Amino acid sequence: MTQVVLGQNEGIESALRRFKRQVSKAGILADVKRYRHFETPLEKKKRKEIAARRKRRFQ
């Protein structure tokens, strides 16, 4: 679970910015989007192939 503790003289805007950064770094939104709809086995296979291609390309 992502948490942000507000400092004494810290504004809400900076805390919200830190929270958004932590959420994107943890990949929480990507998981939520992926599980929003049912994914057929074919779609799952395509997604994994694309991820493997992307991984090979950047190594």
Secondary structure, 3 states (H helix, E strand, C coil): CCCCCCCCCCCHHHHHHHHHHHHHHHCHHHHHHHCCCCCCHHHHHHHHHHHHHHHHHCC
